[in-house]
């Protein structure tokens, strides 16, 4: 498990951190890690995923932002460097939004992307 300076990889907005904390409380645990990852799939080849985990794995980078402990596996690190995670709440829907400077092309579905 490697510790990282939080500005090197992912930035979590206060609104996103608030929602993550809210979801953790709904799970009944406030000591969970938030895993953010990239996996193969979708129209453009890659897609994002997020979920809660109770412990980190050996190849995880552990970040702490806004009181949230974040896990990023070694595969996902190159795709998420400089990414910003926000929570959008609008009439058209609400959810987490990842703004990623590494994206070279994204699909109209809004869930998949390609990166160099």
DSSP file (Angstrom, degrees, kcal/mol; ACC not computed):
  #  RESIDUE AA STRUCTURE BP1 BP2  ACC     N-H-->O    O-->H-N    N-H-->O    O-->H-N    TCO  KAPPA ALPHA  PHI   PSI    X-CA   Y-CA   Z-CA
    1    1 A X              0   0    0      0, 0.0     2,-0.5     0, 0.0    60,-0.2   0.000 360.0 360.0 360.0 127.6    0.0    0.0    0.0
    2    2 A X  E     -a   61   0A   0     58,-2.1    60,-2.6    56,-0.0     2,-0.3  -0.909 360.0-139.7-114.1 132.5    1.5    3.3   -1.1
    3    3 A X  E     -a   62   0A   0     -2,-0.5     2,-0.3    58,-0.2    60,-0.2  -0.667  24.8-168.7 -86.5 146.2    0.6    6.7    0.3
    4    4 A X        -     0   0    0     58,-1.3     2,-0.4    -2,-0.3    60,-0.3  -0.947  31.3-102.1-135.1 154.0    0.4    9.5   -2.2
    5    5 A X    >   -     0   0    0     -2,-0.3     3,-2.0     1,-0.1     4,-0.5  -0.645  38.5-129.6 -73.0 129.9    0.1   13.3   -2.1
    6    6 A X  G >  S+     0   0    0     -2,-0.4     3,-0.6     1,-0.3     4,-0.4   0.731 101.6  56.9 -61.2 -27.3   -3.6   14.0   -2.8
    7    7 A X  G 3  S+     0   0    0      1,-0.2    -1,-0.3     2,-0.1     4,-0.1   0.595  94.1  70.7 -81.7  -7.3   -3.1   16.5   -5.6
    8    8 A X  G <  S+     0   0    0     -3,-2.0    -1,-0.2     2,-0.1    -2,-0.2   0.756 116.0   7.4 -77.8 -24.0   -1.1   14.0   -7.6
    9    9 A X  S <  S+     0   0    0     -3,-0.6    73,-2.1    -4,-0.5    74,-0.9   0.706 120.5   8.6-123.7 -74.7   -4.0   11.8   -8.5
   10   10 A X  E     -g   83   0B   0     -4,-0.4     2,-0.5    72,-0.2    -1,-0.3  -0.920  48.2-156.7-123.8 141.9   -7.6   12.6   -7.7
   11   11 A X  E     -g   84   0B   0     72,-2.5    74,-3.3    -2,-0.4     2,-0.5  -0.977  10.4-158.4-115.9 129.3   -9.4   15.6   -6.3
   12   12 A X  E     -g   85   0B   0     -2,-0.5    74,-0.2    72,-0.2    56,-0.1  -0.923  14.8-134.6-108.2 126.4  -12.7   15.2   -4.6
   13   13 A X     >  -     0   0    0     72,-2.6     4,-2.5    -2,-0.5     5,-0.2  -0.361  24.3-111.5 -73.6 158.7  -15.0   18.2   -4.3
   14   14 A X  H  > S+     0   0    0      1,-0.2     4,-2.3     2,-0.2     5,-0.1   0.880 118.9  53.5 -56.8 -38.8  -16.7   19.0   -1.0
   15   15 A X  H  > S+     0   0    0      2,-0.2     4,-1.9     1,-0.2    -1,-0.2   0.909 110.1  46.7 -64.2 -42.4  -20.1   18.1   -2.5
   16   16 A X  H  > S+     0   0    0     69,-0.3     4,-2.6     2,-0.2    -2,-0.2   0.910 111.9  50.9 -65.7 -41.8  -18.8   14.7   -3.6
   17   17 A X  H  X S+     0   0    0     -4,-2.5     4,-2.5     1,-0.2    -2,-0.2   0.891 108.1  53.1 -62.4 -39.6  -17.2   14.1   -0.2
   18   18 A X  H  X S+     0   0    0     -4,-2.3     4,-2.0    -5,-0.2    -1,-0.2   0.911 111.4  45.7 -61.1 -43.4  -20.5   15.0    1.5
   19   19 A X  H  X S+     0   0    0     -4,-1.9     4,-2.6     2,-0.2    -2,-0.2   0.895 111.3  51.7 -69.0 -40.6  -22.4   12.5   -0.7
   20   20 A X  H  X S+     0   0    0     -4,-2.6     4,-2.4     2,-0.2    -2,-0.2   0.936 110.8  48.8 -60.6 -45.7  -19.8    9.7   -0.1
   21   21 A X  H  X S+     0   0    0     -4,-2.5     4,-2.1     1,-0.2    -1,-0.2   0.898 110.6  51.3 -59.9 -41.7  -20.0   10.3    3.7
   22   22 A X  H  X S+     0   0    0     -4,-2.0     4,-1.7     1,-0.2    -1,-0.2   0.919 110.9  47.4 -61.5 -45.0  -23.8   10.1    3.4
   23   23 A X  H  X S+     0   0    0     -4,-2.6     4,-1.5     1,-0.2    -2,-0.2   0.867 109.3  54.3 -66.5 -36.1  -23.7    6.8    1.5
   24   24 A X  H  X>S+     0   0    0     -4,-2.4     5,-1.9     1,-0.2     4,-0.6   0.914 107.2  50.6 -62.4 -42.1  -21.1    5.4    4.0
   25   25 A X  H ><5S+     0   0    0     -4,-2.1     3,-0.8     1,-0.2    -1,-0.2   0.872 106.6  54.7 -63.9 -36.2  -23.5    6.2    6.9
   26   26 A X  H 3<5S+     0   0    0     -4,-1.7    -1,-0.2     1,-0.3    -2,-0.2   0.833 105.1  53.9 -64.6 -31.7  -26.3    4.4    5.0
   27   27 A X  H 3<5S-     0   0    0     -4,-1.5    -1,-0.3     2,-0.2    -2,-0.2   0.620 116.3-120.4 -75.2 -13.1  -24.0    1.4    4.8
   28   28 A X  T <<5S+     0   0    0     -3,-0.8     2,-0.4    -4,-0.6    -3,-0.2   0.599  82.7  94.4  84.4  11.6  -23.7    1.6    8.6
   29   29 A X      < -     0   0    0     -5,-1.9     3,-0.3     1,-0.1    -2,-0.2  -0.997  45.2-176.9-138.2 131.8  -19.9    2.0    8.5
   30   30 A X  S    S+     0   0    0     -2,-0.4    -5,-0.1     1,-0.1    -1,-0.1   0.274  79.9  69.2-108.2  11.4  -17.9    5.2    8.5
   31   31 A X  S    S+     0   0    0     -7,-0.1    -1,-0.1     2,-0.1     2,-0.1   0.181  71.6 122.6-111.4  16.1  -14.6    3.5    8.2
   32   32 A X        -     0   0    0     -3,-0.3    37,-0.5     1,-0.1     2,-0.3  -0.392  57.8-128.0 -76.9 154.9  -14.9    2.3    4.6
   33   33 A X  E     -B   53   0A   0     20,-3.3    20,-2.1    35,-0.1     2,-0.7  -0.751  15.9-131.3 -93.4 148.7  -12.6    3.2    1.8
   34   34 A X  E     -Bc  52  70A   0     35,-2.9    37,-2.7    -2,-0.3     2,-0.5  -0.919  21.0-153.8 -97.9 117.0  -14.0    4.5   -1.5
   35   35 A X  E     -Bc  51  71A   0     16,-3.6    16,-1.8    -2,-0.7     2,-0.5  -0.815  11.0-172.9 -92.9 128.6  -12.5    2.6   -4.4
   36   36 A X  E     +B   50   0A   0     35,-2.5    37,-0.4    -2,-0.5     2,-0.3  -0.987  19.7 161.7-117.7 128.2  -12.3    4.5   -7.7
   37   37 A X  E     -B   49   0A   0     12,-2.7    12,-2.2    -2,-0.5     2,-0.4  -0.932  36.4-132.8-146.3 165.9  -11.2    2.5  -10.6
   38   38 A X  E     +B   48   0A   0     -2,-0.3     2,-0.3    10,-0.2    10,-0.2  -0.968  27.7 179.2-119.5 136.8  -11.0    2.2  -14.4
   39   39 A X  E     -B   47   0A   0      8,-2.7     8,-2.5    -2,-0.4     2,-0.2  -0.942  34.7 -95.5-134.9 157.4  -12.0   -1.1  -16.1
   40   40 A X  E    S+B   46   0A   0     -2,-0.3     6,-0.3     6,-0.2     2,-0.2  -0.487  76.9  73.7 -70.5 140.4  -12.2   -2.2  -19.7
   41   41 A X        +     0   0    0      4,-2.2     3,-0.2    -2,-0.2     4,-0.1  -0.761  42.8  82.3 143.0 173.0  -15.6   -1.9  -21.3
   42   42 A X  S >  S-     0   0    0     -2,-0.2     3,-0.8     1,-0.2    -1,-0.1  -0.147  90.0 -58.5  85.8 175.4  -18.2    0.4  -22.7
   43   43 A X  T 3  S+     0   0    0      1,-0.2    -1,-0.2     2,-0.1     4,-0.1   0.801 135.2  40.1 -63.6 -33.1  -18.5    2.0  -26.2
   44   44 A X  T 3  S-     0   0    0      2,-0.3    -1,-0.2    -3,-0.2    -2,-0.1   0.367 117.8-101.6-104.6   4.0  -15.1    3.7  -26.0
   45   45 A X  S <  S+     0   0    0     -3,-0.8    -4,-2.2    -4,-0.1     2,-0.3  -0.003  93.6  58.0 107.9 -30.9  -13.0    1.0  -24.4
   46   46 A X  E     -BD  40 113A   0     67,-1.6    67,-2.4    -6,-0.3     2,-0.3  -0.951  54.8-177.0-132.7 152.2  -12.8    2.1  -20.7
   47   47 A X  E     -BD  39 112A   0     -8,-2.5    -8,-2.7    -2,-0.3     2,-0.2  -0.984  23.5-115.0-145.9 159.3  -15.3    3.0  -18.0
   48   48 A X  E     -B   38   0A   0     63,-0.7     2,-0.3    -2,-0.3   -10,-0.2  -0.554  26.0-173.5 -90.9 155.1  -15.2    4.2  -14.4
   49   49 A X  E     -B   37   0A   0    -12,-2.2   -12,-2.7    -2,-0.2     2,-0.3  -0.989   4.5-173.8-144.2 152.7  -16.3    2.4  -11.3
   50   50 A X  E     +B   36   0A   0     -2,-0.3     2,-0.3   -14,-0.2   -14,-0.2  -0.994  17.1 142.3-144.0 145.5  -16.7    3.3   -7.7
   51   51 A X  E     -B   35   0A   0    -16,-1.8   -16,-3.6    -2,-0.3     2,-0.3  -0.978  44.0 -92.7-170.5 170.4  -17.6    1.3   -4.6
   52   52 A X  E     -B   34   0A   0     -2,-0.3     2,-0.3   -18,-0.2   -18,-0.2  -0.730  34.5-178.7 -97.6 145.0  -16.9    0.8   -0.9
   53   53 A X  E     -B   33   0A   0    -20,-2.1   -20,-3.3    -2,-0.3     3,-0.1  -0.978  27.8-142.3-139.0 152.7  -14.3   -1.6    0.5
   54   54 A X  S    S+     0   0    0     -2,-0.3     2,-0.3   -22,-0.2    -1,-0.1   0.716  83.9  16.8 -87.3 -22.1  -13.3   -2.4    4.0
   55   55 A X  S    S-     0   0    0    -22,-0.1     2,-0.2   -23,-0.0    -1,-0.1  -0.967  75.4-111.4-147.6 162.6   -9.5   -2.8    3.4
   56   56 A X        -     0   0    0     -2,-0.3     2,-0.2    -3,-0.1     6,-0.0  -0.524  26.6-128.5 -91.8 161.5   -6.9   -1.9    0.8
   57   57 A X    >   -     0   0    0     -2,-0.2     3,-1.6     4,-0.1    -1,-0.0  -0.618  30.5-101.5-103.1 167.5   -5.0   -4.3   -1.4
   58   58 A X  T 3  S+     0   0    0      1,-0.3    -1,-0.1    -2,-0.2    -2,-0.0   0.838 120.1  46.1 -60.1 -36.6   -1.2   -4.4   -1.8
   59   59 A X  T 3  S+     0   0    0    -58,-0.1    15,-0.4     2,-0.1    -1,-0.3   0.304  89.9 116.2 -92.5  11.5   -1.1   -2.5   -5.1
   60   60 A X    <   -     0   0    0     -3,-1.6   -58,-2.1    13,-0.2     2,-0.5  -0.552  57.8-143.4 -81.8 142.1   -3.5    0.2   -4.0
   61   61 A X  E     -aE   2  72A   0     11,-2.9    11,-1.9    -2,-0.2     2,-0.5  -0.895  20.6-147.4 -94.6 133.7   -2.5    3.9   -3.7
   62   62 A X  E     +aE   3  71A   0    -60,-2.6   -58,-1.3    -2,-0.5     2,-0.3  -0.917  20.2 177.1-109.6 124.2   -4.3    5.3   -0.6
   63   63 A X  E     - E   0  70A   0      7,-2.6     7,-2.9    -2,-0.5     2,-0.4  -0.841  17.7-150.1-118.3 156.5   -5.3    9.0   -0.7
   64   64 A X  E     + E   0  69A   0     -2,-0.3     2,-0.4   -60,-0.3     5,-0.2  -0.978  23.1 164.1-130.6 123.8   -7.2   11.1    1.8
   65   65 A X  E >   - E   0  68A   0      3,-2.4     3,-3.0    -2,-0.4    -2,-0.0  -0.999  68.6 -12.0-137.7 131.6   -9.4   14.0    0.6
   66   66 A X  T 3  S-     0   0    0     -2,-0.4     3,-0.1     1,-0.3    -1,-0.1   0.791 128.8 -53.9  52.6  31.0  -12.1   15.8    2.5
   67   67 A X  T 3  S+     0   0    0      1,-0.3     2,-0.4   -46,-0.0    -1,-0.3   0.515 113.7 119.9  82.3   4.2  -12.0   13.2    5.2
   68   68 A X  E <   - E   0  65A   0     -3,-3.0    -3,-2.4   -56,-0.1     2,-0.6  -0.884  58.1-141.4-104.9 131.6  -12.6   10.3    2.7
   69   69 A X  E     - E   0  64A   0    -37,-0.5   -35,-2.9    -2,-0.4     2,-0.4  -0.836  24.0-163.4 -92.1 124.1  -10.0    7.6    2.3
   70   70 A X  E     -cE  34  63A   0     -7,-2.9    -7,-2.6    -2,-0.6     2,-0.4  -0.888   9.0-155.4-115.0 136.7   -9.7    6.7   -1.4
   71   71 A X  E     +cE  35  62A   0    -37,-2.7   -35,-2.5    -2,-0.4     2,-0.4  -0.924  11.6 178.8-109.9 135.1   -8.2    3.6   -3.0
   72   72 A X  E     - E   0  61A   0    -11,-1.9   -11,-2.9    -2,-0.4   -35,-0.1  -0.975  22.2-136.5-134.5 121.3   -6.9    3.5   -6.5
   73   73 A X     >  -     0   0    0    -37,-0.4     4,-1.4    -2,-0.4     3,-0.2  -0.268  28.7-104.9 -73.4 164.3   -5.3    0.3   -7.9
   74   74 A X  H  > S+     0   0    0    -15,-0.4     4,-0.6     1,-0.2    -1,-0.1   0.837 118.5  53.9 -62.1 -35.4   -2.1    0.4  -10.0
   75   75 A X  H  4 S+     0   0    0      1,-0.2     3,-0.4     2,-0.1     4,-0.4   0.911 111.6  44.9 -63.6 -42.6   -3.9   -0.2  -13.3
   76   76 A X  H >> S+     0   0    0     -3,-0.2     4,-1.6     1,-0.2     3,-0.7   0.712  92.8  81.3 -76.9 -22.0   -6.3    2.8  -12.8
   77   77 A X  H 3X S+     0   0    0     -4,-1.4     4,-0.9     1,-0.3     3,-0.3   0.881  89.8  51.1 -55.7 -43.8   -3.7    5.3  -11.5
   78   78 A X  H 3< S+     0   0    0     -4,-0.6    -1,-0.3    -3,-0.4    -2,-0.1   0.823 113.5  45.3 -66.1 -29.9   -2.4    6.2  -15.0
   79   79 A X  H <4 S+     0   0    0     -3,-0.7    23,-0.3    -4,-0.4    -1,-0.2   0.711 115.5  45.8 -84.2 -21.4   -5.9    6.9  -16.2
   80   80 A X  H >< S+     0   0    0     -4,-1.6     3,-2.6    -3,-0.3    -2,-0.2   0.450  73.7 131.2-103.5  -1.4   -7.1    8.9  -13.2
   81   81 A X  T 3< S+     0   0    0     -4,-0.9   -72,-0.2     1,-0.3    20,-0.2  -0.341  85.5   5.7 -59.5 121.0   -4.1   11.2  -12.7
   82   82 A X  T 3  S+     0   0    0    -73,-2.1    -1,-0.3     1,-0.3   -72,-0.2   0.472  94.7 150.1  86.2   3.1   -5.5   14.7  -12.3
   83   83 A X  E <   -g   10   0B   0     -3,-2.6   -72,-2.5   -74,-0.9     2,-0.5  -0.337  35.8-146.9 -71.6 151.8   -9.1   13.6  -12.3
   84   84 A X  E     -gH  11  99B   0     15,-2.6    15,-2.9   -74,-0.2     2,-0.6  -0.981   4.7-155.2-121.5 125.2  -11.7   15.6  -10.4
   85   85 A X  E     +gH  12  98B   0    -74,-3.3   -72,-2.6    -2,-0.5   -69,-0.3  -0.903  22.8 167.0-105.3 123.2  -14.7   13.8   -8.8
   86   86 A X  E     - H   0  97B   0     11,-2.8    11,-2.9    -2,-0.6     2,-0.5  -0.809  32.3-128.8-126.3 166.7  -17.8   16.0   -8.2
   87   87 A X  E     - H   0  96B   0     -2,-0.3     2,-0.4     9,-0.3     9,-0.2  -0.987  22.3-159.3-120.2 123.0  -21.4   15.3   -7.3
   88   88 A X  E     - H   0  95B   0      7,-2.9     7,-2.1    -2,-0.5     2,-0.5  -0.856   9.0-174.6-105.1 133.0  -24.0   16.9   -9.6
   89   89 A X  E     + H   0  94B   0     -2,-0.4     2,-0.3     5,-0.2     5,-0.2  -0.933  27.6 137.6-128.4 106.3  -27.6   17.5   -8.4
   90   90 A X  E >   - H   0  93B   0      3,-1.7     3,-1.3    -2,-0.5    -2,-0.0  -0.841  67.4 -95.5-141.4 176.1  -29.9   18.8  -11.2
   91   91 A X  T 3  S+     0   0    0     -2,-0.3     3,-0.1     1,-0.3    -1,-0.0   0.774 122.2  57.6 -64.6 -26.4  -33.3   18.5  -12.6
   92   92 A X  T 3  S-     0   0    0      1,-0.3    -1,-0.3     0, 0.0     2,-0.2   0.515 126.6 -72.4 -83.2  -5.5  -31.9   16.1  -15.3
   93   93 A X  E <   -H   90   0B   0     -3,-1.3    -3,-1.7     2,-0.0     2,-0.3  -0.666  44.3-107.3 135.7 168.9  -30.6   13.8  -12.6
   94   94 A X  E     +H   89   0B   0     -5,-0.2     2,-0.3    -2,-0.2    -5,-0.2  -0.939  46.8 110.7-132.2 156.1  -27.9   13.5   -9.9
   95   95 A X  E     -H   88   0B   0     -7,-2.1    -7,-2.9    -2,-0.3     2,-0.2  -0.923  63.2 -54.2 163.1 175.2  -24.8   11.5   -9.5
   96   96 A X  E     -H   87   0B   0     -2,-0.3     2,-0.4    -9,-0.2    -9,-0.3  -0.547  44.8-161.7 -77.2 141.3  -21.0   11.5   -9.4
   97   97 A X  E     -H   86   0B   0    -11,-2.9   -11,-2.8    -2,-0.2     2,-0.6  -0.994   4.6-155.2-126.5 126.9  -19.2   13.1  -12.3
   98   98 A X  E     -H   85   0B   0     -2,-0.4     2,-0.7   -13,-0.2   -13,-0.2  -0.915   3.2-163.1-105.4 117.3  -15.6   12.4  -13.1
   99   99 A X  E     -H   84   0B   0    -15,-2.9   -15,-2.6    -2,-0.6     2,-0.5  -0.895  16.9-175.2 -98.2 115.6  -13.8   15.2  -15.0
  100  100 A X    >   -     0   0    0     -2,-0.7     3,-1.2   -17,-0.2   -17,-0.1  -0.949  27.3-160.8-124.1 118.8  -10.7   13.7  -16.3
  101  101 A X  T 3  S+     0   0    0     -2,-0.5    -1,-0.1     1,-0.2   -19,-0.1   0.621  90.7  65.7 -70.7 -11.3   -7.9   15.5  -18.3
  102  102 A X  T 3  S+     0   0    0    -23,-0.3    14,-0.8   -21,-0.2     2,-0.3   0.550  73.2 111.7 -87.0  -8.4   -6.6   12.2  -19.7
  103  103 A X  E <   +F  115   0A   0     -3,-1.2    12,-0.3    12,-0.2     3,-0.1  -0.504  36.4 175.2 -72.0 127.3   -9.7   11.5  -21.7
  104  104 A X  E    S+     0   0A   0     10,-3.0     2,-0.3     1,-0.4    11,-0.2   0.659  72.4   7.8-101.4 -23.5   -9.1   11.7  -25.5
  105  105 A X  E     -F  114   0A   0      9,-1.5     9,-2.8   -61,-0.1    -1,-0.4  -0.963  64.5-167.0-157.0 138.5  -12.5   10.6  -26.6
  106  106 A X  E     -F  113   0A   0     -2,-0.3     7,-0.2     7,-0.2     2,-0.2  -0.940  23.5-116.0-128.7 155.8  -15.8    9.9  -24.7
  107  107 A X    >   -     0   0    0      5,-2.0     3,-1.7    -2,-0.3     5,-0.1  -0.489  25.6-116.7 -85.6 155.5  -19.0    8.1  -25.8
  108  108 A X  T 3  S+     0   0    0      1,-0.3    -1,-0.1    -2,-0.2    -2,-0.0   0.703 111.8  71.0 -65.5 -17.9  -22.3    9.9  -26.1
  109  109 A X  T 3  S-     0   0    0      1,-0.1    -1,-0.3     3,-0.0   -67,-0.0   0.743 100.0-136.5 -69.4 -21.1  -23.6    7.6  -23.3
  110  110 A X  S <  S+     0   0    0     -3,-1.7    -2,-0.1     2,-0.2    -1,-0.1   0.504  83.1  86.8  80.8   3.9  -21.3    9.5  -20.9
  111  111 A X  S    S+     0   0    0    -64,-0.1   -63,-0.7     1,-0.0     2,-0.3   0.568  80.3  51.8-113.4 -11.9  -20.1    6.3  -19.2
  112  112 A X  E     +D   47   0A   0    -65,-0.2    -5,-2.0    -5,-0.1     2,-0.3  -0.886  56.5 166.9-128.1 160.9  -17.1    5.2  -21.3
  113  113 A X  E     -DF  46 106A   0    -67,-2.4   -67,-1.6    -2,-0.3     2,-0.3  -0.951  25.5-130.6-156.1 168.8  -14.0    6.9  -22.6
  114  114 A X  E     - F   0 105A   0     -9,-2.8   -10,-3.0    -2,-0.3    -9,-1.5  -0.964  24.3-178.4-128.0 153.0  -10.6    6.3  -24.2
  115  115 A X  E       F   0 103A   0     -2,-0.3   -12,-0.2   -12,-0.3   -13,-0.1  -0.957 360.0 360.0-145.4 158.8   -7.3    7.8  -23.0
  116  116 A X              0   0    0    -14,-0.8   -13,-0.1    -2,-0.3   -37,-0.1   0.464 360.0 360.0 -83.2 360.0   -3.7    7.7  -24.1
